[in-house]
Amino acid sequence: MLPLSRRDVLARCGTGLGTVALAGVLADDARAAADPLAPKAPHFPAKAKHVVHLFMNGGPSHVDTFDPKPALDRYHGKPVPTGNLRTERKTGAAMRSPFAFRKYGRSGIEVSELFAKTAADHSDDMCVIRGMYADVPNHEPSLLLMNCGDGRQPRPSLGSWVTYGLGSESRNLPGFVVMCPGGYPIVTTQNWRSAFLPGVYQGTYVDSQHTQVDRLIANIRNTDLPAERQREQLDLVAALNAKHLEDRADDPQLEARVRTFELAFRMQSEAADVFDLSREAKKVREWYGETTIGRQLLLTRRLIERGVRVVQLWSGAGQPWDNHDNLAAQHRKLADQWDRPVAAFLSDLKHRGLFESTLVLWGGEFGRTPVAELPALNGRDHNHYGFTCWLAGGGAKGGTVVGATDEFGFAATENKVHVHDLHATMLHLLGFDHEKLTYRYAGRDFRLTDVHGRVVKEIVT
């Protein structure tokens, strides 16, 4: 005998309460089934309505970007005290930063020359969190912790939680889009999975290295049938699928597949337009830079403009910022790809009135050691004890520095901010109590921050 669904249980209750409860369940389910991505109100009013995650996968060095450490100049080539901190591999003496830092804006935040353009234009808009820390110095669990709030178990991603909580303002585009040029990063689609949340909230991957719309999204143009005939076919398939789903209630994978057909059809009417950057003025394309990263960020602005709720941009497949050697050349090359487009993107959001409603996160899964890695002595190892990320827009307090690492940059020491705290604060900026944005699965209520997290008040305006 098949197990009873909640509808069956309520319908078979011996009292009238079962019928009353069933009516409420059916009404809720009908609304959710009609359009699970329909816009929804958060727990309380908030400025942020969209999230853009600029993910520097591999682990950028905080002491070479946004956390200056003059002590490294004094101790360069000499051993430094590390206490009980242990690096993943054997490391040597202190390694000074090959990049110059200077103060920017009215706030006087110190930033390295690697991000001079972004700092010059937007330092007073950035909340630089120098007291970040994570759990382990390994890429895979740290990527999953930053993206999904758990480094071990299958959990929904931040983007999935946000679209689950807020829905999407776009009817013809996915609510959550992920761009990574050249293929998948490590742990691949687990970084943007929906896990036990309905599949409609999973990120939609785009290989943003391509310039042609048809290669960015396969089969985006319908060349075989008139739209009317395609609509008729889709309606027939939808009716058959609905019957199939009815006999297999509460199958999230099947439900996600059914909804994918409809979204794919709707995307053909709008996605070809939004991903066609030739529709942008030449001066705008030149402003961002006609490079892979520049195109990614310009596409992101176009997606946000059309109501997409969450966009995540990766530096590329693998771990581009994982510079165990030749760090000076590799970090400069990567920063050159990002600095100008990020500055243009933030300015463009302001120009179009989207900055206050768009929460932008920049950072990696962890930082890097202030000591050189052996044997080359020109790179840095992974460092989860302390690192930096920054937020801008969406109600984040610009022109501020939150937390600090020790004098060498090994570990967070002041106003420490765990990844769970970062997630709790981002959800707060989006209008959610992170303890109440939950989803019931396997007999318990789950949330992005699990049983952890605090809202960091110094980040919030």
N, C-alpha and C positions, 0 to 999 in steps of 0.2 A: 504494500500500500504506500502510495506517495505521501510524503509529509505534508501536513496542512499548511497553507499559506496563512498570513495574518488576516486576509479577507475571509477565508474559510472559518478560522477560529471565531472571529467576531460575528460572522453571519450565523453560526451555530450556537451562539450563546443563548442560554435559556431565558434571559431577561431582556427587556426592551433596551437595556443599556447597550447591548451588542449592536443593535440596529442603529442607535444614535451614533455610537463610536464609528461604525462602518461608514456612515454618511460622511463624517469628517475626514476619515482616511481616504475615501474615494475622491472627495473634493480636492484634498491636498495632492493626491497622486495624479488627478486629472490635470491640475495646473502644472505640476512638474513634468508630466508626460508630454503635455502640449508643447512646451518649449523650455527645456532645462537650462538654456542659456539666456533666458529672458532677464533683463536687468532687475536686480533686487536691491532693496535698501539695506545698508549695514546696520550694526547695532546702534550707532550714534552718528550724527553729522560729521563729515571729515572733508578736508580739501582734496586728498589724493583719491583719484578714480582709476588710474592706470599705473602699471609698474613696468619699468624698463630695467633689465638686469644686464649690465655690461660685465660679462664674466671673463676675467683674465685667467683662464684655466692653466694650471701648472704651478701657480704660486709666485706672483711677482714679489720682488724684494721690497719690503716696506722701508728699509734703511737706505734704499736707493731711489725712492719715489716720494713718499709723503711723511716720513718720520726721520728727520735729520739727527745724526748722532756724532757730534764733534769729538766725543771720546774715542771714536774709531780712528780719527786722524792721529791722536796722541799715542794710541796703543798699536798702531799699524805694525804688523810683523811681530807683535809681542803676545804672549798668552794673556787671556783675560779670565777673571774668576767666573765660573758658571754655576757654582753651588751644586745642587743635585740635579740640574738640568742635563739631559743626555740627548745628543744628536743621533739621528738615524744611522749615519755613517761616521767614520773617523774624520775629524776636522782638525785644522791647525790653529794658527794665531789669528788675531784680529785682522780684518780686511777693511780698509777705508773705502768709502764710496768713491767711485771714479767720476761722480757727477756733482756739480755745484748746486747748492741750495740757496734760495733767496726768499725774502718775504714779499707777499703779494697782497694787493688790495688794502682797504681800510682795516681789515681784520689782522693783517700782517701774518697770515698763515704761511709757514715755510714749506716750499715745495721744490723738488729738484728740477733741473733743467729739462729732464725728460718730458715733463708735462707743463712746460712754460706757457704755452698758448692757452690751455685749459685754465691754468691758475691765473694768468693775467686777466682773462675775461670773466672768470667765474669764481674766484676764491671766496668772495663774499657771499656766494650762494651755496657753498659746500659745507657740509658738516663732516669733518674728518675724524673718524673713530680710530684712534691710535691704540686703544686698549683691547682690541679684539683677541680672542683666543679660541681654540678648538680642542679636540680630544686626542687625536693621534697624528703623527707626522707622515701618514700614508695617503696617497692620492685618492684611492677608491673610496674608503670610508669618509674622508674629508669632503670629497665632492658630494657624496650622498647626504652628509650632514648639512652642508650649505644649501643644497637644493631641496632636500626632503625632510630635514629635521631629525634624521636617524641614519647613522653610518652602518647599521647592520641589517635591520629588518626592512622588508618592502613597505614603503610608505608613500603617500601622495606627495607630489612636489609642491613647492610654494605657489607656482603658477596655477596648479590644479586647485589648491585651496582657495586662492583668490577668485578664480572663475566660478568655483562652487559657491562662494559666499556672495559675490556681486553679479554673477552672470556676465553678459557681454552687451555692449551697446551696438554691436554689429550683427546684422541678421544674415549677411552673405559671406562672412569670413569667420575663421575659427576664433574662439575667444582667447586662445593662448598659442602664440607662434614662437618657434625656436629657430634661430638661424646660426648655422655653423659651417663655415666654408671648408670644402674639401673632404667632407665625410663626418663621421660621428666622433665625439670625444671619447675618452675612456669611460667605461660602464655605460656607454651608449644611451639608449632610450630610457634607462632607469633614472637618468637625471631629470626627465620631464614627464615621468609616468603619472598616471592617476591612481594606480594601485587599486585599493578597494573602493575608491570613489567611482561613480559612473564614468565610463570611457569617454564621454563627450567632453570631459574636463582635461583630458590629456593634451600635452603640447603637440602641435603640428610642425613637423620638421621641414625646413627648407635648406637646401644646399646653396648658400648664398655666394659661392664662388662664380656661379654662372651669371652671365649678363642677359641672356635671352629668356624671355618669360616662359617659353615652352620647356626650357631646361630647368628653370627654377622649380616649377611645379609640373610634373608629368601630366599629360592629358588635360591640361587646363582649358584648351579650346575644343569645342565640339565641332567637328568638321563632317560628320556622317549624317546627322539628322537635323531637320528643322527643330527649333526649340519646342514647338507645340507637340510634335510627335514624341520628342524625348520626354516631355512632361507627362504624356499619356502612359508611356512605358514605365516611368518612375512611379506613377500613381498605382499602376497594376502591381508592380513589385512591392510597393509599400503595403498594399492591401494583403498580399500573400505573406509578407513578413510580419505584419501585425497579427495575423492568425497564428503564425508559427510562434511568435513571442508570447501570445496569450496562453498557449499550451505549455510554455516553459517560463513561467513567471519568475521574476527576480533573477534573471540571468544577465548580469551586467555586460558581459562580453557580447552576447547576442544583441542586446539593446544598443550597445555602442556601434556595432556593425550596421544595424538598421538605420541609425541616425546618420552614419557616414554617407550613405547614398544620397540623402537629402542635402546635406551640407555640400557634398561634392557638386551637386547640380547647381546650388545657389552660388557657389564659388565661381562657376564658369561665367556668371553674369557680372562679377565685380573684381575677382582676383586678377584677371588678365589686365585690368585697368590699373589697379593699385600697384602691381609689380612692374609695370611698364614705366621706367624712369625717363624714357624719352619724352614723356608728357610734362616733365619738369623743365623749367627754364634753364638754359645753358648756364647762366650765372649762378643758379642755385646748385647745380651739379658740380660746378667748379668750386663753389664755396665749401662744400663737403669734401671735395676731392674725388676724382673719378677713379677710385681704387676699390678693392673689395670691401674694406672696412667702411670707407665713405659711402658706398652703395648700401651696405647693411644699415647704416644709421639713417640714411635718407629714406630707405624703405620703412624703417621703424617709425619715423615721423609720419609717413603716409598711412601706416597701419593704425597708429594711435589716433590720428585725425579722423579715421573712419570708424572708430569705436572699439577696436580690438583692445581687450583688457590688459593682457600681459604679453610682453615681447622680451625674449632672452637672446642676447647676442654673445657668441663665443669667439675667442681669438682664432680658433681653428681646431682641426682634428688633433688628437693626441694631447700633449701638454706643452704648448709653445713657450710658456714662461718658466719652464722647469730647467733653469740654466745652472747646472752643476759645474760647468766650466764655460769659459769665454762669455761671462755674464755681461761685461761692459758692452761688447758688440751686439749681443743678442737682445739685451734689454733696450738698447738704443734703437735697434731696428724695429722692435715691436712697438715701442712708445711712439716712434715716428709714424707708424701706421694708425695709431689711435688718437694722438693728441689733437691734431687739427680737426678731424671729423667730430670728436666729442665736443670740442668748443663750439663748432658750427651747430651741432645738434641742440645743445643747451640754448644757444642764442636763438635758434629757429623756434624752439618751443616757446620762448618768451615772446618773440615777435608775433606768434600766432595765438597767444593767450592760452597755451597748453601747459606752461611750466608749473603753475600752482596746482594743477590737477594731475600731474605726472610725477611719480616718485621714481627717481633714478638711483640705482645702486651700482657702484663700481667696486670691483675687488676680485680676489681669487679664493681658493679653498683654504689657503694658509699663507704664511710669509716665508722668509728665508733667514738663515743664520747670519749673525754679524761676523762670524769667523769663516775663514776660507776652508773649502773642502779639499781634502787630499785626493790625489797627489798634485793636481795641476796648480792649486793655489790661486785660481782666478775665477772661481765660482762659489756658490753658496748652497748649502744643503736645505732640506725642508725644515720649517720651523712653525709648529702649531702653538707654541707657548705665547707668542705675541705677534700680531700683524696689524695691518691697516686696511680699512675700506672707507668709502665715503658715500654719503647720501646727498641728494640735491632735489629741490622741488618738493611738491606734494606735502607741504607742511613741515619739512625738516628744517631745523634751525641753521640757516646759512651763516658763514663766517665764524664758525665755532670749531674747536678741537675738543673731543671727548676722550678722556682716558690718556694713559701714557704707558710706555714700556720703560724698562730700566735704562741706565745711562748708555748701555751698549746696544739695546734693542733686542735682547734675548727673550724677555717675558713681559707680559702685561702686569703692571704693578699698581696703577691708579685707575679707579673707576673701571674695573675690568668688565668687558662686554663679551659674553659667550654668544655663540651663534644662535642659541635659543633666545637670548635677550634681543638680538638683532631682529629675529623673526617676530617676536612679540611686539617690538616697537614698530616694525613695518606694518603689521596688522592693525595696530592702534592708529597709525597715520591714515589707514584706509577705512577706519571707522569700526573696527572690530575689537571686542574683548577676546584676547587669544585663548582664554580659558573657556569661552562659551561658543566659539566657532568649532563645532564638533560634528562628527559623523559616527553613527552607531554601526559597529561591525563586529561580528564574532562575539556578541554579548557584552561589549563595552563601548564607551564613547572614546573615540580617538580625536586628537587635535594635532596641529602642526608642531607645537612645542612640547608634546607628550605631557609630562608632569613637571616641566621646567619653565624657565623664562620669566623675565620681568620687563616692564616697559621702562626704557631709559629716558627719564624725563628731560635730561639735558639735551636730547636730540630733538624734542618736540617743541614747536613754537608756541 
